[in-house]
């Protein structure tokens, strides 16, 4: 396909993706599911699991392989912009208030699912042919463990925001634990990818470069931008040039963490957390969120759905293994986080809410398994199992959370000195 043909195909894909995601969203909303869940389901439906299964000619015409050269980088931009927004809304001052409980929940939410995931990885590697031959037992166990540790951090942040949980014990502990969990999971993924290449010096570059980037963003960039933002606060307005400058910083952060193979979303989130609060953060969110969430992010779910082939799970044994993955994910994450929260002195109701929020994998799980598939660490069958786990644990979150916490704005226990 020529560049012009790729552009024409891209606009057709974008139009169909947006319309279909919104139609599925209308149906999902009737069952209390957020738009992000609808887009996950819509992505799978537009891939070989549904469209390609019943109308393969249509699927091939709409999503030819060559068009992935355009769809993939644009979908990554959507992810980076979205995580930049999550970083803009992230408040370290709230996390510090319940840092001990956040660490306890985070540790439980990493240790238990990692052990169970590693056990599943060991069984898959030693007793099935699901892992590619190039994947060692150690890499299989670490990757499956890391994939179980992931939390749907963007979705978690959205629920906390829309439910008015930002100043409560539940919201504070969940957001802190989710952030720590995902950072650790990315670190484990970096080890797997570096080990997969047989080059542990690259793992040191990934982890060391990531830590150095966080320190640079928080210790150098953050205070410098705060000084610069004083003038913007006095004007009460962000110019177009300044808006472009802040987006450029986000892109450079995403580039660096992608370059060291920690993925662009990590760099975008960290840079968002370093942005000045006030006029700058409000304007960046107001001007970026509609474009990222409504226009670009659905492309990632479609790209992920195109890699999900449920038809590969064509025996009862494979579906049994898929069920084992799901059970390990729920027990390892949801139950362990609930128990840790209770042990930290948090009420049972709030502890259950934290367990439900932490159990959802959502977007972040799709990111990590896409990386694993692209790098050849996992097979398409394991990808399908983990994608099903991501969708089901995310589907569970909203209805169970509603039942435990209730609809509307939550009026639970606030942190001292914090308005809800």
JOPE-V85520 format. One record per pair of residues at least 24 apart in sequence whose ideal C-beta (glycine too) atoms are under 6 Angstrom apart, sorted by the first residue. I is the first residue (numbers start at 0). J is the second residue. D is the distance in whole Angstrom. If there is no record, write none. Layout:
i=I j=J d=D
i=I j=J d=D
This chain:
i=0 j=65 d=5
i=5 j=69 d=5
i=8 j=66 d=5
i=9 j=69 d=5
i=16 j=297 d=5
i=16 j=301 d=5
i=20 j=297 d=5
i=31 j=397 d=5
i=31 j=398 d=5
i=32 j=397 d=6
i=35 j=154 d=6
i=36 j=393 d=6
i=36 j=394 d=6
i=38 j=297 d=5
i=38 j=300 d=4
i=39 j=300 d=6
i=39 j=390 d=5
i=42 j=300 d=3
i=42 j=301 d=5
i=42 j=303 d=5
i=42 j=304 d=3
i=43 j=304 d=4
i=43 j=307 d=5
i=45 j=301 d=6
i=45 j=304 d=5
i=46 j=304 d=4
i=46 j=305 d=4
i=46 j=307 d=5
i=47 j=308 d=5
i=48 j=307 d=6
i=48 j=309 d=4
i=62 j=305 d=6
i=70 j=302 d=6
i=73 j=298 d=6
i=74 j=298 d=4
i=74 j=299 d=4
i=74 j=302 d=5
i=75 j=263 d=6
i=76 j=295 d=6
i=77 j=291 d=6
i=77 j=295 d=3
i=77 j=296 d=4
i=77 j=298 d=6
i=77 j=299 d=6
i=78 j=264 d=5
i=78 j=299 d=6
i=79 j=253 d=4
i=79 j=263 d=5
i=79 j=267 d=4
i=80 j=287 d=6
i=80 j=291 d=4
i=81 j=291 d=5
i=81 j=296 d=5
i=82 j=264 d=4
i=82 j=267 d=4
i=82 j=268 d=4
i=83 j=249 d=5
i=83 j=267 d=4
i=83 j=271 d=4
i=84 j=284 d=6
i=84 j=288 d=5
i=85 j=153 d=5
i=85 j=156 d=5
i=85 j=268 d=6
i=86 j=268 d=4
i=86 j=271 d=2
i=86 j=272 d=4
i=87 j=271 d=4
i=87 j=274 d=6
i=87 j=280 d=5
i=87 j=283 d=6
i=87 j=284 d=5
i=89 j=272 d=5
i=93 j=171 d=5
i=94 j=175 d=4
i=96 j=171 d=6
i=96 j=414 d=5
i=97 j=171 d=4
i=97 j=172 d=5
i=100 j=172 d=5
i=100 j=343 d=4
i=101 j=172 d=5
i=101 j=175 d=3
i=101 j=176 d=5
i=103 j=339 d=5
i=103 j=343 d=5
i=104 j=172 d=6
i=104 j=176 d=4
i=104 j=336 d=5
i=104 j=339 d=5
i=104 j=340 d=5
i=105 j=176 d=4
i=105 j=179 d=4
i=105 j=180 d=5
i=107 j=335 d=4
i=107 j=336 d=6
i=107 j=339 d=3
i=108 j=176 d=6
i=108 j=180 d=5
i=108 j=332 d=6
i=108 j=335 d=6
i=108 j=336 d=5
i=108 j=357 d=5
i=109 j=148 d=5
i=109 j=180 d=6
i=109 j=183 d=6
i=111 j=331 d=4
i=111 j=335 d=4
i=112 j=147 d=4
i=112 j=148 d=5
i=112 j=331 d=3
i=112 j=332 d=5
i=113 j=144 d=4
i=113 j=148 d=6
i=115 j=327 d=4
i=115 j=331 d=4
i=116 j=143 d=4
i=116 j=144 d=4
i=116 j=147 d=3
i=117 j=144 d=4
i=119 j=143 d=5
i=119 j=327 d=5
i=129 j=378 d=5
i=129 j=380 d=5
i=129 j=381 d=5
i=131 j=375 d=6
i=131 j=378 d=6
i=134 j=376 d=6
i=138 j=191 d=5
i=138 j=194 d=6
i=138 j=195 d=6
i=141 j=187 d=6
i=141 j=191 d=5
i=142 j=191 d=5
i=142 j=371 d=6
i=142 j=376 d=5
i=145 j=184 d=5
i=145 j=187 d=4
i=145 j=188 d=5
i=146 j=367 d=6
i=146 j=385 d=6
i=147 j=328 d=5
i=147 j=331 d=5
i=148 j=180 d=6
i=148 j=184 d=4
i=149 j=184 d=5
i=149 j=360 d=5
i=149 j=363 d=5
i=149 j=364 d=5
i=149 j=367 d=6
i=150 j=177 d=4
i=150 j=180 d=5
i=150 j=181 d=6
i=150 j=357 d=5
i=151 j=359 d=4
i=151 j=360 d=5
i=151 j=361 d=3
i=151 j=363 d=6
i=151 j=393 d=6
i=152 j=177 d=5
i=152 j=181 d=5
i=152 j=363 d=6
i=153 j=362 d=5
i=154 j=359 d=6
i=154 j=361 d=4
i=155 j=356 d=5
i=162 j=409 d=5
i=163 j=408 d=4
i=163 j=409 d=5
i=163 j=419 d=6
i=164 j=409 d=5
i=166 j=413 d=5
i=166 j=414 d=5
i=166 j=417 d=4
i=166 j=419 d=5
i=167 j=411 d=5
i=167 j=412 d=6
i=167 j=413 d=6
i=168 j=345 d=6
i=168 j=349 d=6
i=168 j=412 d=5
i=169 j=349 d=4
i=169 j=352 d=5
i=169 j=353 d=6
i=171 j=414 d=6
i=172 j=353 d=6
i=173 j=353 d=5
i=173 j=356 d=5
i=185 j=261 d=5
i=185 j=265 d=6
i=188 j=367 d=6
i=189 j=261 d=6
i=192 j=260 d=5
i=192 j=374 d=6
i=195 j=376 d=6
i=204 j=259 d=6
i=205 j=259 d=5
i=205 j=260 d=5
i=205 j=261 d=6
i=208 j=259 d=4
i=209 j=261 d=5
i=212 j=255 d=6
i=213 j=269 d=6
i=216 j=269 d=5
i=216 j=273 d=4
i=220 j=273 d=5
i=221 j=273 d=4
i=224 j=275 d=5
i=225 j=275 d=5
i=228 j=275 d=4
i=228 j=279 d=5
i=231 j=278 d=5
i=231 j=279 d=6
i=232 j=277 d=6
i=232 j=278 d=5
i=237 j=282 d=4
i=245 j=283 d=6
i=303 j=365 d=5
i=303 j=369 d=6
i=306 j=372 d=6
i=307 j=383 d=6
i=307 j=386 d=5
i=308 j=379 d=6
i=308 j=383 d=6
i=309 j=383 d=6
i=311 j=379 d=6
i=311 j=380 d=5
i=311 j=383 d=6
i=312 j=383 d=6
i=321 j=384 d=4
i=321 j=387 d=6
i=324 j=384 d=5
i=324 j=388 d=5
i=325 j=388 d=5
i=328 j=388 d=5
i=328 j=392 d=6
i=332 j=357 d=6
i=332 j=358 d=5
i=333 j=358 d=3
i=351 j=403 d=5
i=352 j=403 d=5
i=352 j=404 d=5
i=355 j=396 d=6
i=355 j=399 d=5
i=355 j=400 d=5
i=358 j=392 d=5
i=359 j=392 d=5
i=359 j=393 d=5
i=359 j=396 d=4
i=360 j=389 d=4
i=360 j=392 d=5
i=361 j=393 d=4
i=364 j=389 d=4
i=365 j=389 d=6
